[in-house]
């Protein structure tokens, strides 16, 4: 436990920076995920009208 506390004190700033950066990335991508969920219902009609088949 003593080693963990020492390492946490040494790297606390970098761990918090990475955590905040990842949180910002996840929250900024949330609208994209919602758009993908909404577009999932229109995929069969989109493929039928396209030039794939």
mmCIF file as Biopython writes it, N, C-alpha, C and O atoms, coordinates in Angstrom:
data_model
#
loop_
_atom_site.group_PDB
_atom_site.id
_atom_site.type_symbol
_atom_site.label_atom_id
_atom_site.label_alt_id
_atom_site.label_comp_id
_atom_site.label_asym_id
_atom_site.label_entity_id
_atom_site.label_seq_id
_atom_site.pdbx_PDB_ins_code
_atom_site.Cartn_x
_atom_site.Cartn_y
_atom_site.Cartn_z
_atom_site.occupancy
_atom_site.B_iso_or_equiv
_atom_site.auth_seq_id
_atom_site.auth_asym_id
_atom_site.pdbx_PDB_model_num
ATOM 1   N N  . UNK A ? 1  ? 0.817   -1.188 0.000   1.0 0.0 1  A 1 
ATOM 2   C CA . UNK A ? 1  ? 0.000   0.000  0.000   1.0 0.0 1  A 1 
ATOM 3   C C  . UNK A ? 1  ? 0.865   1.258  0.000   1.0 0.0 1  A 1 
ATOM 4   O O  . UNK A ? 1  ? 0.492   2.277  -0.581  1.0 0.0 1  A 1 
ATOM 5   N N  . UNK A ? 2  ? 1.995   1.181  0.640   1.0 0.0 2  A 1 
ATOM 6   C CA . UNK A ? 2  ? 2.883   2.345  0.695   1.0 0.0 2  A 1 
ATOM 7   C C  . UNK A ? 2  ? 3.426   2.682  -0.699  1.0 0.0 2  A 1 
ATOM 8   O O  . UNK A ? 2  ? 3.557   3.850  -1.064  1.0 0.0 2  A 1 
ATOM 9   N N  . UNK A ? 3  ? 3.736   1.638  -1.461  1.0 0.0 3  A 1 
ATOM 10  C CA . UNK A ? 3  ? 4.257   1.869  -2.815  1.0 0.0 3  A 1 
ATOM 11  C C  . UNK A ? 3  ? 3.184   2.513  -3.686  1.0 0.0 3  A 1 
ATOM 12  O O  . UNK A ? 3  ? 3.472   3.424  -4.462  1.0 0.0 3  A 1 
ATOM 13  N N  . UNK A ? 4  ? 1.943   2.036  -3.556  1.0 0.0 4  A 1 
ATOM 14  C CA . UNK A ? 4  ? 0.843   2.612  -4.327  1.0 0.0 4  A 1 
ATOM 15  C C  . UNK A ? 4  ? 0.669   4.092  -4.014  1.0 0.0 4  A 1 
ATOM 16  O O  . UNK A ? 4  ? 0.491   4.906  -4.920  1.0 0.0 4  A 1 
ATOM 17  N N  . UNK A ? 5  ? 0.719   4.437  -2.738  1.0 0.0 5  A 1 
ATOM 18  C CA . UNK A ? 5  ? 0.574   5.841  -2.351  1.0 0.0 5  A 1 
ATOM 19  C C  . UNK A ? 5  ? 1.706   6.690  -2.910  1.0 0.0 5  A 1 
ATOM 20  O O  . UNK A ? 5  ? 1.480   7.808  -3.372  1.0 0.0 5  A 1 
ATOM 21  N N  . UNK A ? 6  ? 2.908   6.164  -2.868  1.0 0.0 6  A 1 
ATOM 22  C CA . UNK A ? 6  ? 4.049   6.908  -3.410  1.0 0.0 6  A 1 
ATOM 23  C C  . UNK A ? 6  ? 3.891   7.109  -4.919  1.0 0.0 6  A 1 
ATOM 24  O O  . UNK A ? 6  ? 4.094   8.210  -5.431  1.0 0.0 6  A 1 
ATOM 25  N N  . UNK A ? 7  ? 3.527   6.036  -5.625  1.0 0.0 7  A 1 
ATOM 26  C CA . UNK A ? 7  ? 3.351   6.141  -7.079  1.0 0.0 7  A 1 
ATOM 27  C C  . UNK A ? 7  ? 2.194   7.063  -7.424  1.0 0.0 7  A 1 
ATOM 28  O O  . UNK A ? 7  ? 2.290   7.833  -8.379  1.0 0.0 7  A 1 
ATOM 29  N N  . UNK A ? 8  ? 1.098   7.003  -6.666  1.0 0.0 8  A 1 
ATOM 30  C CA . UNK A ? 8  ? -0.040  7.876  -6.925  1.0 0.0 8  A 1 
ATOM 31  C C  . UNK A ? 8  ? 0.357   9.344  -6.758  1.0 0.0 8  A 1 
ATOM 32  O O  . UNK A ? 8  ? -0.046  10.188 -7.559  1.0 0.0 8  A 1 
ATOM 33  N N  . UNK A ? 9  ? 1.135   9.651  -5.738  1.0 0.0 9  A 1 
ATOM 34  C CA . UNK A ? 9  ? 1.568   11.025 -5.528  1.0 0.0 9  A 1 
ATOM 35  C C  . UNK A ? 9  ? 2.482   11.492 -6.657  1.0 0.0 9  A 1 
ATOM 36  O O  . UNK A ? 9  ? 2.443   12.657 -7.052  1.0 0.0 9  A 1 
ATOM 37  N N  . UNK A ? 10 ? 3.300   10.585 -7.171  1.0 0.0 10 A 1 
ATOM 38  C CA . UNK A ? 10 ? 4.219   10.954 -8.244  1.0 0.0 10 A 1 
ATOM 39  C C  . UNK A ? 10 ? 3.487   11.192 -9.570  1.0 0.0 10 A 1 
ATOM 40  O O  . UNK A ? 10 ? 3.851   12.096 -10.321 1.0 0.0 10 A 1 
ATOM 41  N N  . UNK A ? 11 ? 2.471   10.395 -9.858  1.0 0.0 11 A 1 
ATOM 42  C CA . UNK A ? 11 ? 1.821   10.434 -11.168 1.0 0.0 11 A 1 
ATOM 43  C C  . UNK A ? 11 ? 0.405   10.994 -11.117 1.0 0.0 11 A 1 
ATOM 44  O O  . UNK A ? 11 ? -0.327  10.863 -12.098 1.0 0.0 11 A 1 
ATOM 45  N N  . UNK A ? 12 ? 0.002   11.592 -10.047 1.0 0.0 12 A 1 
ATOM 46  C CA . UNK A ? 12 ? -1.375  12.060 -9.889  1.0 0.0 12 A 1 
ATOM 47  C C  . UNK A ? 12 ? -1.766  13.057 -10.980 1.0 0.0 12 A 1 
ATOM 48  O O  . UNK A ? 12 ? -2.859  12.965 -11.538 1.0 0.0 12 A 1 
ATOM 49  N N  . UNK A ? 13 ? -0.890  13.996 -11.282 1.0 0.0 13 A 1 
ATOM 50  C CA . UNK A ? 13 ? -1.204  15.017 -12.279 1.0 0.0 13 A 1 
ATOM 51  C C  . UNK A ? 13 ? -1.425  14.387 -13.653 1.0 0.0 13 A 1 
ATOM 52  O O  . UNK A ? 13 ? -2.369  14.758 -14.351 1.0 0.0 13 A 1 
ATOM 53  N N  . UNK A ? 14 ? -0.583  13.451 -14.049 1.0 0.0 14 A 1 
ATOM 54  C CA . UNK A ? 14 ? -0.698  12.820 -15.358 1.0 0.0 14 A 1 
ATOM 55  C C  . UNK A ? 14 ? -1.932  11.920 -15.456 1.0 0.0 14 A 1 
ATOM 56  O O  . UNK A ? 14 ? -2.580  11.856 -16.501 1.0 0.0 14 A 1 
ATOM 57  N N  . UNK A ? 15 ? -2.249  11.229 -14.366 1.0 0.0 15 A 1 
ATOM 58  C CA . UNK A ? 15 ? -3.438  10.374 -14.354 1.0 0.0 15 A 1 
ATOM 59  C C  . UNK A ? 15 ? -4.694  11.227 -14.485 1.0 0.0 15 A 1 
ATOM 60  O O  . UNK A ? 15 ? -5.607  10.869 -15.229 1.0 0.0 15 A 1 
ATOM 61  N N  . UNK A ? 16 ? -4.752  12.333 -13.781 1.0 0.0 16 A 1 
ATOM 62  C CA . UNK A ? 16 ? -5.919  13.206 -13.861 1.0 0.0 16 A 1 
ATOM 63  C C  . UNK A ? 16 ? -6.045  13.862 -15.229 1.0 0.0 16 A 1 
ATOM 64  O O  . UNK A ? 16 ? -7.155  14.032 -15.735 1.0 0.0 16 A 1 
ATOM 65  N N  . UNK A ? 17 ? -4.924  14.230 -15.831 1.0 0.0 17 A 1 
ATOM 66  C CA . UNK A ? 17 ? -4.968  14.809 -17.180 1.0 0.0 17 A 1 
ATOM 67  C C  . UNK A ? 17 ? -5.505  13.793 -18.173 1.0 0.0 17 A 1 
ATOM 68  O O  . UNK A ? 17 ? -6.341  14.137 -19.008 1.0 0.0 17 A 1 
ATOM 69  N N  . UNK A ? 18 ? -5.040  12.542 -18.101 1.0 0.0 18 A 1 
ATOM 70  C CA . UNK A ? 18 ? -5.535  11.499 -18.997 1.0 0.0 18 A 1 
ATOM 71  C C  . UNK A ? 18 ? -7.019  11.225 -18.759 1.0 0.0 18 A 1 
ATOM 72  O O  . UNK A ? 18 ? -7.769  11.034 -19.716 1.0 0.0 18 A 1 
ATOM 73  N N  . UNK A ? 19 ? -7.447  11.204 -17.510 1.0 0.0 19 A 1 
ATOM 74  C CA . UNK A ? 19 ? -8.855  10.949 -17.203 1.0 0.0 19 A 1 
ATOM 75  C C  . UNK A ? 19 ? -9.747  12.055 -17.760 1.0 0.0 19 A 1 
ATOM 76  O O  . UNK A ? 19 ? -10.800 11.772 -18.332 1.0 0.0 19 A 1 
ATOM 77  N N  . UNK A ? 20 ? -9.339  13.296 -17.601 1.0 0.0 20 A 1 
ATOM 78  C CA . UNK A ? 20 ? -10.127 14.412 -18.123 1.0 0.0 20 A 1 
ATOM 79  C C  . UNK A ? 20 ? -10.144 14.392 -19.648 1.0 0.0 20 A 1 
ATOM 80  O O  . UNK A ? 20 ? -11.181 14.653 -20.258 1.0 0.0 20 A 1 
ATOM 81  N N  . UNK A ? 21 ? -9.015  14.087 -20.263 1.0 0.0 21 A 1 
ATOM 82  C CA . UNK A ? 21 ? -8.943  14.029 -21.718 1.0 0.0 21 A 1 
ATOM 83  C C  . UNK A ? 21 ? -9.857  12.938 -22.271 1.0 0.0 21 A 1 
ATOM 84  O O  . UNK A ? 21 ? -10.583 13.168 -23.238 1.0 0.0 21 A 1 
ATOM 85  N N  . UNK A ? 22 ? -9.827  11.768 -21.670 1.0 0.0 22 A 1 
ATOM 86  C CA . UNK A ? 22 ? -10.703 10.691 -22.132 1.0 0.0 22 A 1 
ATOM 87  C C  . UNK A ? 22 ? -12.166 11.026 -21.908 1.0 0.0 22 A 1 
ATOM 88  O O  . UNK A ? 22 ? -13.004 10.702 -22.749 1.0 0.0 22 A 1 
ATOM 89  N N  . UNK A ? 23 ? -12.490 11.662 -20.803 1.0 0.0 23 A 1 
ATOM 90  C CA . UNK A ? 23 ? -13.879 12.055 -20.550 1.0 0.0 23 A 1 
ATOM 91  C C  . UNK A ? 23 ? -14.364 13.057 -21.598 1.0 0.0 23 A 1 
ATOM 92  O O  . UNK A ? 23 ? -15.496 12.957 -22.072 1.0 0.0 23 A 1 
ATOM 93  N N  . UNK A ? 24 ? -13.524 14.011 -21.959 1.0 0.0 24 A 1 
ATOM 94  C CA . UNK A ? 24 ? -13.893 14.988 -22.986 1.0 0.0 24 A 1 
ATOM 95  C C  . UNK A ? 24 ? -14.102 14.295 -24.332 1.0 0.0 24 A 1 
ATOM 96  O O  . UNK A ? 24 ? -15.044 14.616 -25.057 1.0 0.0 24 A 1 
ATOM 97  N N  . UNK A ? 25 ? -13.235 13.354 -24.664 1.0 0.0 25 A 1 
ATOM 98  C CA . UNK A ? 25 ? -13.390 12.621 -25.925 1.0 0.0 25 A 1 
ATOM 99  C C  . UNK A ? 25 ? -14.685 11.815 -25.948 1.0 0.0 25 A 1 
ATOM 100 O O  . UNK A ? 25 ? -15.393 11.805 -26.955 1.0 0.0 25 A 1 
ATOM 101 N N  . UNK A ? 26 ? -14.990 11.153 -24.864 1.0 0.0 26 A 1 
ATOM 102 C CA . UNK A ? 26 ? -16.209 10.342 -24.807 1.0 0.0 26 A 1 
ATOM 103 C C  . UNK A ? 26 ? -17.447 11.235 -24.912 1.0 0.0 26 A 1 
ATOM 104 O O  . UNK A ? 26 ? -18.371 10.927 -25.666 1.0 0.0 26 A 1 
ATOM 105 N N  . UNK A ? 27 ? -17.470 12.339 -24.159 1.0 0.0 27 A 1 
ATOM 106 C CA . UNK A ? 27 ? -18.630 13.217 -24.202 1.0 0.0 27 A 1 
ATOM 107 C C  . UNK A ? 27 ? -18.759 13.935 -25.541 1.0 0.0 27 A 1 
ATOM 108 O O  . UNK A ? 27 ? -19.875 14.242 -25.959 1.0 0.0 27 A 1 
ATOM 109 N N  . UNK A ? 28 ? -17.664 14.207 -26.216 1.0 0.0 28 A 1 
ATOM 110 C CA . UNK A ? 28 ? -17.759 14.857 -27.519 1.0 0.0 28 A 1 
ATOM 111 C C  . UNK A ? 28 ? -18.242 13.899 -28.599 1.0 0.0 28 A 1 
ATOM 112 O O  . UNK A ? 28 ? -18.787 14.343 -29.610 1.0 0.0 28 A 1 
ATOM 113 N N  . UNK A ? 29 ? -18.055 12.594 -28.412 1.0 0.0 29 A 1 
ATOM 114 C CA . UNK A ? 29 ? -18.515 11.617 -29.391 1.0 0.0 29 A 1 
ATOM 115 C C  . UNK A ? 29 ? -19.942 11.143 -29.131 1.0 0.0 29 A 1 
ATOM 116 O O  . UNK A ? 29 ? -20.491 10.413 -29.957 1.0 0.0 29 A 1 
ATOM 117 N N  . UNK A ? 30 ? -20.558 11.523 -28.028 1.0 0.0 30 A 1 
ATOM 118 C CA . UNK A ? 30 ? -21.909 11.077 -27.704 1.0 0.0 30 A 1 
ATOM 119 C C  . UNK A ? 30 ? -22.933 11.449 -28.787 1.0 0.0 30 A 1 
ATOM 120 O O  . UNK A ? 30 ? -23.754 10.598 -29.128 1.0 0.0 30 A 1 
ATOM 121 N N  . UNK A ? 31 ? -22.934 12.654 -29.343 1.0 0.0 31 A 1 
ATOM 122 C CA . UNK A ? 31 ? -23.904 12.948 -30.410 1.0 0.0 31 A 1 
ATOM 123 C C  . UNK A ? 31 ? -23.736 12.041 -31.637 1.0 0.0 31 A 1 
ATOM 124 O O  . UNK A ? 31 ? -24.717 11.733 -32.314 1.0 0.0 31 A 1 
ATOM 125 N N  . UNK A ? 32 ? -22.532 11.625 -31.917 1.0 0.0 32 A 1 
ATOM 126 C CA . UNK A ? 32 ? -22.307 10.723 -33.056 1.0 0.0 32 A 1 
ATOM 127 C C  . UNK A ? 32 ? -22.974 9.383  -32.791 1.0 0.0 32 A 1 
ATOM 128 O O  . UNK A ? 32 ? -23.589 8.809  -33.690 1.0 0.0 32 A 1 
ATOM 129 N N  . UNK A ? 33 ? -22.861 8.882  -31.575 1.0 0.0 33 A 1 
ATOM 130 C CA . UNK A ? 33 ? -23.494 7.612  -31.239 1.0 0.0 33 A 1 
ATOM 131 C C  . UNK A ? 33 ? -25.005 7.706  -31.327 1.0 0.0 33 A 1 
ATOM 132 O O  . UNK A ? 33 ? -25.652 6.781  -31.819 1.0 0.0 33 A 1 
ATOM 133 N N  . UNK A ? 34 ? -25.584 8.815  -30.855 1.0 0.0 34 A 1 
ATOM 134 C CA . UNK A ? 34 ? -27.027 8.994  -30.951 1.0 0.0 34 A 1 
ATOM 135 C C  . UNK A ? 34 ? -27.462 9.058  -32.414 1.0 0.0 34 A 1 
ATOM 136 O O  . UNK A ? 34 ? -28.510 8.521  -32.772 1.0 0.0 34 A 1 
ATOM 137 N N  . UNK A ? 35 ? -26.678 9.699  -33.245 1.0 0.0 35 A 1 
ATOM 138 C CA . UNK A ? 35 ? -26.983 9.757  -34.675 1.0 0.0 35 A 1 
ATOM 139 C C  . UNK A ? 35 ? -26.917 8.388  -35.323 1.0 0.0 35 A 1 
ATOM 140 O O  . UNK A ? 35 ? -27.717 8.083  -36.207 1.0 0.0 35 A 1 
ATOM 141 N N  . UNK A ? 36 ? -25.970 7.555  -34.895 1.0 0.0 36 A 1 
ATOM 142 C CA . UNK A ? 36 ? -25.872 6.207  -35.446 1.0 0.0 36 A 1 
ATOM 143 C C  . UNK A ? 36 ? -27.070 5.364  -35.038 1.0 0.0 36 A 1 
ATOM 144 O O  . UNK A ? 36 ? -27.554 4.560  -35.835 1.0 0.0 36 A 1 
ATOM 145 N N  . UNK A ? 37 ? -27.559 5.530  -33.814 1.0 0.0 37 A 1 
ATOM 146 C CA . UNK A ? 37 ? -28.718 4.778  -33.351 1.0 0.0 37 A 1 
ATOM 147 C C  . UNK A ? 37 ? -29.960 5.197  -34.120 1.0 0.0 37 A 1 
ATOM 148 O O  . UNK A ? 37 ? -30.771 4.351  -34.499 1.0 0.0 37 A 1 
ATOM 149 N N  . UNK A ? 38 ? -30.117 6.497  -34.355 1.0 0.0 38 A 1 
ATOM 150 C CA . UNK A ? 38 ? -31.279 6.977  -35.096 1.0 0.0 38 A 1 
ATOM 151 C C  . UNK A ? 38 ? -31.236 6.538  -36.554 1.0 0.0 38 A 1 
ATOM 152 O O  . UNK A ? 38 ? -32.283 6.288  -37.152 1.0 0.0 38 A 1 
ATOM 153 N N  . UNK A ? 39 ? -30.051 6.441  -37.130 1.0 0.0 39 A 1 
ATOM 154 C CA . UNK A ? 39 ? -29.924 6.081  -38.538 1.0 0.0 39 A 1 
ATOM 155 C C  . UNK A ? 39 ? -30.040 4.574  -38.754 1.0 0.0 39 A 1 
ATOM 156 O O  . UNK A ? 39 ? -30.160 4.134  -39.897 1.0 0.0 39 A 1 
ATOM 157 N N  . UNK A ? 40 ? -30.010 3.779  -37.700 1.0 0.0 40 A 1 
ATOM 158 C CA . UNK A ? 40 ? -30.059 2.322  -37.857 1.0 0.0 40 A 1 
ATOM 159 C C  . UNK A ? 40 ? -31.383 1.859  -38.433 1.0 0.0 40 A 1 
ATOM 160 O O  . UNK A ? 40 ? -31.414 0.847  -39.134 1.0 0.0 40 A 1 
ATOM 161 N N  . UNK A ? 41 ? -32.468 2.552  -38.169 1.0 0.0 41 A 1 
ATOM 162 C CA . UNK A ? 41 ? -33.776 2.169  -38.702 1.0 0.0 41 A 1 
ATOM 163 C C  . UNK A ? 41 ? -33.923 2.457  -40.182 1.0 0.0 41 A 1 
ATOM 164 O O  . UNK A ? 41 ? -34.773 1.858  -40.840 1.0 0.0 41 A 1 
ATOM 165 N N  . UNK A ? 42 ? -33.117 3.358  -40.722 1.0 0.0 42 A 1 
ATOM 166 C CA . UNK A ? 42 ? -33.233 3.724  -42.128 1.0 0.0 42 A 1 
ATOM 167 C C  . UNK A ? 42 ? -32.243 2.985  -43.021 1.0 0.0 42 A 1 
ATOM 168 O O  . UNK A ? 42 ? -32.213 3.228  -44.227 1.0 0.0 42 A 1 
ATOM 169 N N  . UNK A ? 43 ? -31.448 2.106  -42.470 1.0 0.0 43 A 1 
ATOM 170 C CA . UNK A ? 43 ? -30.446 1.413  -43.287 1.0 0.0 43 A 1 
ATOM 171 C C  . UNK A ? 43 ? -31.049 0.508  -44.358 1.0 0.0 43 A 1 
ATOM 172 O O  . UNK A ? 43 ? -30.580 0.561  -45.495 1.0 0.0 43 A 1 
ATOM 173 N N  . UNK A ? 44 ? -32.051 -0.314 -44.075 1.0 0.0 44 A 1 
ATOM 174 C CA . UNK A ? 44 ? -32.580 -1.184 -45.139 1.0 0.0 44 A 1 
ATOM 175 C C  . UNK A ? 44 ? -33.132 -0.385 -46.330 1.0 0.0 44 A 1 
ATOM 176 O O  . UNK A ? 44 ? -32.925 -0.775 -47.479 1.0 0.0 44 A 1 
ATOM 177 N N  . UNK A ? 45 ? -33.821 0.714  -46.070 1.0 0.0 45 A 1 
ATOM 178 C CA . UNK A ? 45 ? -34.336 1.519  -47.193 1.0 0.0 45 A 1 
ATOM 179 C C  . UNK A ? 45 ? -33.192 2.218  -47.915 1.0 0.0 45 A 1 
ATOM 180 O O  . UNK A ? 45 ? -33.244 2.396  -49.132 1.0 0.0 45 A 1 
ATOM 181 N N  . UNK A ? 46 ? -32.178 2.609  -47.189 1.0 0.0 46 A 1 
ATOM 182 C CA . UNK A ? 46 ? -31.031 3.265  -47.824 1.0 0.0 46 A 1 
ATOM 183 C C  . UNK A ? 46 ? -30.272 2.313  -48.732 1.0 0.0 46 A 1 
ATOM 184 O O  . UNK A ? 46 ? -29.807 2.728  -49.793 1.0 0.0 46 A 1 
ATOM 185 N N  . UNK A ? 47 ? -30.134 1.051  -48.348 1.0 0.0 47 A 1 
ATOM 186 C CA . UNK A ? 47 ? -29.455 0.082  -49.202 1.0 0.0 47 A 1 
ATOM 187 C C  . UNK A ? 47 ? -30.285 -0.276 -50.414 1.0 0.0 47 A 1 
ATOM 188 O O  . UNK A ? 47 ? -29.733 -0.522 -51.486 1.0 0.0 47 A 1 
ATOM 189 N N  . UNK A ? 48 ? -31.596 -0.310 -50.271 1.0 0.0 48 A 1 
ATOM 190 C CA . UNK A ? 48 ? -32.463 -0.676 -51.398 1.0 0.0 48 A 1 
ATOM 191 C C  . UNK A ? 48 ? -32.451 0.419  -52.459 1.0 0.0 48 A 1 
ATOM 192 O O  . UNK A ? 48 ? -32.578 0.119  -53.646 1.0 0.0 48 A 1 
ATOM 193 N N  . UNK A ? 49 ? -32.301 1.678  -52.061 1.0 0.0 49 A 1 
ATOM 194 C CA . UNK A ? 49 ? -32.303 2.772  -53.018 1.0 0.0 49 A 1 
ATOM 195 C C  . UNK A ? 49 ? -30.923 3.029  -53.599 1.0 0.0 49 A 1 
ATOM 196 O O  . UNK A ? 49 ? -30.802 3.706  -54.620 1.0 0.0 49 A 1 
ATOM 197 N N  . UNK A ? 50 ? -29.907 2.514  -52.984 1.0 0.0 50 A 1 
ATOM 198 C CA . UNK A ? 50 ? -28.543 2.763  -53.446 1.0 0.0 50 A 1 
ATOM 199 C C  . UNK A ? 50 ? -28.170 1.844  -54.602 1.0 0.0 50 A 1 
ATOM 200 O O  . UNK A ? 50 ? -28.988 1.038  -55.046 1.0 0.0 50 A 1 
ATOM 201 N N  . UNK A ? 51 ? -26.964 1.961  -55.078 1.0 0.0 51 A 1 
ATOM 202 C CA . UNK A ? 51 ? -26.496 1.171  -56.187 1.0 0.0 51 A 1 
ATOM 203 C C  . UNK A ? 51 ? -25.755 -0.083 -55.788 1.0 0.0 51 A 1 
ATOM 204 O O  . UNK A ? 51 ? -25.031 -0.650 -56.606 1.0 0.0 51 A 1 
ATOM 205 N N  . UNK A ? 52 ? -25.912 -0.535 -54.552 1.0 0.0 52 A 1 
ATOM 206 C CA . UNK A ? 52 ? -25.190 -1.690 -54.094 1.0 0.0 52 A 1 
ATOM 207 C C  . UNK A ? 52 ? -25.752 -2.984 -54.652 1.0 0.0 52 A 1 
ATOM 208 O O  . UNK A ? 52 ? -24.996 -3.904 -54.966 1.0 0.0 52 A 1 
ATOM 209 N N  . UNK A ? 53 ? -27.081 -3.068 -54.781 1.0 0.0 53 A 1 
ATOM 210 C CA . UNK A ? 53 ? -27.718 -4.323 -55.209 1.0 0.0 53 A 1 
ATOM 211 C C  . UNK A ? 53 ? -28.349 -4.183 -56.557 1.0 0.0 53 A 1 
ATOM 212 O O  . UNK A ? 53 ? -28.928 -5.141 -57.069 1.0 0.0 53 A 1 
#
